[in-house]
Amino acid sequence: MPEGDTVYRTAAVLAEALVSRVLTGGELRHPRLSTVELRGRTVLGTRTVGKHLFLRFSTNLSFRSHLAMDGVWQVAAARTRWRRPAHQARAVLMTEDVQAIGFLLQEMDLVATPDEDRLVAHLGPDLLDPRWGPTHAAEAVARLGSDPAREIGVALLDQRVLAGVGNVFKAEICFVLGVSPWTPVSDVDLDRAVAVSRDLLDRNKLTTDRVTTGDPRRDRRLWVYGRRTTPCLVCGGKIVAATQGSDVQERIAYFCPVCQPGPVAH
C-alpha cells in the first residue's frame, strides 16, 4: 500500500523519466481539470509531502495527486501497452519517447507552483523532507504529544501529526519502540518515536521491497506487519492482528504481545 516511501520513490521515477522533457500530450481526466492544456509544457520537477505528490510544469503550474489506497503511476516507453484498464487512467502524460500514466489517482488539483503549500498546510512535518532537521523533529514531537491519552498507533497514522506513515510503518514503528499500538502517547518515548519513524521511511524511500528488520530475505523483511502465520522473529511467539481505530480510520494492527507489552484492543 502506498505510504510516504512509495510516494517518494514514485516521484523519483517520474523525475527521471520526465524532467526537462516537453510534453507532446497531456490529459487530466477529471471534470475540473480536463480542459487544461498541458501539451507543449516542460516538466520542471517533482515534490512530495507525505503521501502527496506534485509534478511541476513550466509557466508556474503544479499538479497535485494522492495515491490513496490503489493509485499507481506506470512509466514506460511511448506506445507501450498499459498494464491497467484505460477507464482507471486519471493522468496521461506523454513525451516523444516516454509515457507516464497515473491510475486511480485521488485528490487531483492544479495550482500555481507558489501555492503548493496551501494544499498541504494541514499536514504535520514531512518525514522525508530533504530539509529535515532539529526544528522539524521538535515540531513532530510536539504534535505527537499534543493528545497524551491518544493511542500511539492512531496518532502515528494521523497525517496532521506526521506526514508519511501508513499502516505498515505504524506496525513496524510500534514494534521497534517495544510498545503496543494501543499504548497511550504519554507512555511512549516521543523523541525516539519520531526518530524511528524518520529512519524507517528514509531507509526505504528508494527501494522496491520494504525492509525494516535489516534482513532482505522475503519472509524476514518486516517485524510484524502481515505475519499472521509466521512467528515473531525475536521471541518466536505468535503475532496478533486486531482492529484499531473506528469508522474510516479503522485499520488492522499487527503486534507481538510478548515484545510489545501494554494495552490491547477492547
C-alpha positions as CSV (number, residue, x, y, z in Angstrom):
1,M,0.0,0.0,0.0
2,P,1.3,3.5,-0.8
3,E,2.9,5.2,2.1
4,G,5.4,8.1,2.2
5,D,8.3,5.9,1.0
6,T,6.3,4.7,-2.0
7,V,5.3,8.2,-3.0
8,Y,8.9,9.5,-2.7
9,R,10.1,6.6,-4.9
10,T,7.3,7.2,-7.4
11,A,8.3,10.9,-7.6
12,A,11.9,9.9,-8.3
13,V,10.9,7.6,-11.1
14,L,8.7,10.3,-12.6
15,A,11.5,12.8,-12.3
16,E,14.0,10.5,-14.1
17,A,11.5,9.9,-16.9
18,L,10.0,13.4,-17.4
19,V,12.1,16.2,-16.0
20,S,13.4,18.6,-18.7
21,R,11.3,17.0,-21.3
22,V,8.5,18.7,-23.3
23,L,5.0,17.1,-23.2
24,T,3.7,16.0,-26.6
25,G,0.4,15.1,-24.9
26,G,-1.2,15.5,-21.6
27,E,-4.6,14.7,-20.2
28,L,-6.1,15.1,-16.7
29,R,-9.2,13.0,-16.6
30,H,-11.2,15.0,-14.0
31,P,-14.1,17.3,-14.7
32,R,-12.4,20.3,-13.2
33,L,-9.1,19.7,-15.0
34,S,-9.9,18.1,-18.3
35,T,-9.8,21.4,-20.3
36,V,-6.3,22.4,-19.1
37,E,-3.7,22.2,-22.0
38,L,-0.5,20.5,-20.9
39,R,0.9,19.8,-24.3
40,G,4.0,21.9,-25.0
41,R,4.8,22.4,-21.3
42,T,8.2,21.3,-19.9
43,V,8.3,19.2,-16.8
44,L,10.4,21.0,-14.3
45,G,10.5,18.7,-11.3
46,T,8.7,16.7,-8.7
47,R,8.0,17.2,-5.0
48,T,6.5,15.0,-2.3
49,V,4.9,16.0,1.0
50,G,3.9,12.9,3.0
51,K,1.6,11.0,0.7
52,H,1.0,13.9,-1.7
53,L,2.9,14.1,-5.0
54,F,3.5,17.3,-7.0
55,L,4.5,17.5,-10.7
56,R,5.8,20.9,-11.7
57,F,5.4,22.3,-15.2
58,S,6.7,25.3,-17.0
59,T,4.7,28.6,-16.6
60,N,4.4,28.1,-12.8
61,L,1.9,25.2,-12.9
62,S,1.8,22.3,-10.4
63,F,-0.3,19.1,-10.5
64,R,-1.0,17.5,-7.1
65,S,-2.3,14.0,-6.7
66,H,-2.6,11.4,-3.9
67,L,-2.2,7.6,-4.4
68,A,-4.7,6.8,-1.6
69,M,-5.1,3.0,-1.4
70,D,-5.0,2.0,-5.0
71,G,-3.3,4.7,-7.0
72,V,-0.1,4.0,-9.0
73,W,1.9,5.6,-11.8
74,Q,3.1,3.5,-14.8
75,V,6.2,4.8,-16.6
76,A,7.1,3.1,-19.8
77,A,8.3,3.7,-23.4
78,A,5.9,5.6,-25.6
79,R,3.1,3.5,-27.1
80,T,3.7,0.6,-24.7
81,R,0.5,-1.2,-23.8
82,W,-0.9,0.0,-20.4
83,R,-0.9,-2.5,-17.6
84,R,-4.3,-1.4,-16.3
85,P,-7.7,-0.7,-17.9
86,A,-8.0,2.7,-19.7
87,H,-11.0,3.7,-17.6
88,Q,-8.7,3.7,-14.5
89,A,-6.4,6.3,-16.0
90,R,-6.6,9.7,-14.3
91,A,-3.5,11.4,-15.8
92,V,-1.8,10.7,-19.1
93,L,1.5,12.5,-19.8
94,M,3.4,11.8,-23.0
95,T,6.8,12.9,-24.4
96,E,8.3,11.8,-27.7
97,D,9.6,8.6,-26.1
98,V,8.1,8.1,-22.7
99,Q,4.6,7.8,-21.2
100,A,3.6,8.3,-17.6
101,I,0.1,7.1,-16.7
102,G,-1.5,7.8,-13.3
103,F,-4.1,5.2,-12.5
104,L,-6.8,5.7,-9.8
105,L,-5.2,8.9,-8.5
106,Q,-7.1,10.9,-5.9
107,E,-7.2,14.5,-4.7
108,M,-6.2,15.9,-8.1
109,D,-5.6,19.6,-8.3
110,L,-3.8,22.2,-10.5
111,V,-2.4,25.2,-8.7
112,A,0.2,27.9,-9.3
113,T,3.5,26.4,-8.1
114,P,4.0,29.1,-5.4
115,D,0.6,27.9,-4.0
116,E,1.6,24.3,-3.4
117,D,1.9,24.7,0.3
118,R,-1.7,25.8,0.6
119,L,-2.8,22.3,-0.4
120,V,-0.6,20.6,2.3
121,A,-0.7,23.2,5.0
122,H,-2.8,20.9,7.2
123,L,-0.1,18.2,7.3
124,G,2.4,17.6,10.0
125,P,6.2,17.6,9.4
126,D,7.1,15.5,6.3
127,L,9.3,12.6,7.5
128,L,11.1,12.6,4.1
129,D,11.5,16.3,3.8
130,P,15.1,16.8,2.4
131,R,15.5,19.8,4.7
132,W,14.7,17.7,7.8
133,G,16.4,18.9,10.9
134,P,16.0,19.6,14.7
135,T,13.2,22.1,14.1
136,H,11.1,19.5,12.1
137,A,11.8,16.9,14.8
138,A,10.8,19.2,17.6
139,E,7.5,20.1,15.9
140,A,6.8,16.4,15.2
141,V,7.3,15.5,18.9
142,A,5.1,18.4,20.0
143,R,2.3,17.3,17.6
144,L,2.6,13.7,18.6
145,G,2.4,14.6,22.3
146,S,-0.5,17.1,22.0
147,D,-3.1,14.5,23.0
148,P,-1.4,12.4,25.7
149,A,-4.3,9.9,26.1
150,R,-4.4,9.1,22.4
151,E,-3.2,5.6,21.3
152,I,0.2,5.7,19.7
153,G,-0.9,3.6,16.7
154,V,-3.7,6.0,15.9
155,A,-1.5,9.1,16.4
156,L,1.2,7.8,14.0
157,L,-1.4,7.4,11.3
158,D,-2.7,11.0,11.7
159,Q,-1.1,12.9,8.8
160,R,-1.7,16.2,10.7
161,V,0.8,14.8,13.2
162,L,3.4,13.2,11.0
163,A,3.2,13.1,7.2
164,G,4.1,9.8,5.6
165,V,3.3,7.0,8.0
166,G,0.8,4.4,6.9
167,N,-0.4,1.1,8.4
168,V,2.7,-0.9,7.5
169,F,5.1,1.5,9.1
170,K,2.8,2.1,12.1
171,A,3.1,-1.6,12.9
172,E,6.8,-1.7,12.4
173,I,7.5,1.6,14.4
174,C,5.5,0.3,17.4
175,F,7.5,-3.0,17.3
176,V,10.8,-1.2,17.2
177,L,9.7,1.0,20.1
178,G,8.6,-2.1,22.0
179,V,5.1,-0.8,22.7
180,S,1.6,-2.0,21.9
181,P,-0.2,0.1,19.3
182,W,-2.8,0.9,22.0
183,T,-0.3,2.4,24.4
184,P,-1.2,6.0,25.3
185,V,1.1,8.6,23.8
186,S,2.0,9.7,27.3
187,D,3.8,6.3,27.9
188,V,5.9,6.5,24.8
189,D,9.4,8.0,24.3
190,L,8.2,10.5,21.6
191,D,11.7,11.7,20.6
192,R,12.6,8.1,19.8
193,A,9.2,7.5,18.1
194,V,9.9,10.4,15.7
195,A,13.5,9.3,15.1
196,V,12.4,5.7,14.4
197,S,9.6,6.9,12.1
198,R,12.0,9.1,10.1
199,D,14.7,6.4,9.9
200,L,12.4,3.6,8.7
201,L,10.9,5.7,5.9
202,D,14.2,7.1,4.9
203,R,15.8,3.7,4.6
204,N,13.0,2.5,2.3
205,K,12.4,5.6,0.2
206,L,14.3,4.3,-2.9
207,T,13.8,0.5,-2.5
208,T,11.0,-1.6,-4.1
209,D,10.8,-4.0,-1.2
210,R,10.3,-2.6,2.3
211,V,12.8,-3.9,4.8
212,T,12.6,-2.8,8.5
213,T,14.5,-5.7,10.0
214,G,17.7,-5.3,8.1
215,D,17.2,-8.8,6.6
216,P,16.2,-8.6,2.9
217,R,15.0,-12.3,2.8
218,R,11.4,-12.4,1.6
219,D,10.0,-13.9,4.9
220,R,12.1,-11.7,7.2
221,R,11.8,-8.2,5.8
222,L,9.2,-7.0,8.3
223,W,9.0,-7.4,12.0
224,V,5.2,-7.9,12.4
225,Y,3.1,-6.5,9.6
226,G,1.3,-9.2,7.7
227,R,2.9,-12.0,9.8
228,R,-0.3,-13.8,10.9
229,T,1.0,-17.2,10.1
230,T,4.7,-16.8,11.0
231,P,6.2,-16.4,14.4
232,C,7.8,-13.3,15.9
233,L,11.4,-13.0,14.6
234,V,12.6,-12.1,18.1
235,C,10.7,-14.2,20.6
236,G,9.2,-16.9,18.4
237,G,5.7,-16.1,19.8
238,K,2.5,-15.6,17.8
239,I,1.9,-12.3,16.0
240,V,-1.6,-11.0,16.7
241,A,-3.8,-8.9,14.4
242,A,-6.6,-6.8,15.8
243,T,-8.7,-3.8,14.7
244,Q,-7.7,-0.4,15.8
245,G,-9.5,2.9,15.3
246,S,-13.0,3.4,14.1
247,D,-15.0,4.4,11.0
248,V,-12.8,5.5,8.1
249,Q,-9.8,5.4,10.4
250,E,-10.2,1.7,11.2
251,R,-7.1,-0.4,10.5
252,I,-5.7,-3.8,11.3
253,A,-2.9,-3.5,13.8
254,Y,-0.2,-6.2,13.9
255,F,1.9,-6.7,17.1
256,C,3.7,-9.2,19.3
257,P,2.2,-9.3,22.8
258,V,5.5,-10.5,24.2
259,C,7.8,-8.0,22.6
260,Q,5.2,-5.2,22.8
261,P,3.7,-5.2,26.3
262,G,0.8,-2.8,27.0
263,P,-2.9,-2.3,26.4
264,V,-4.6,-4.3,23.7
265,A,-7.9,-3.9,21.7
266,H,-11.0,-3.7,23.8
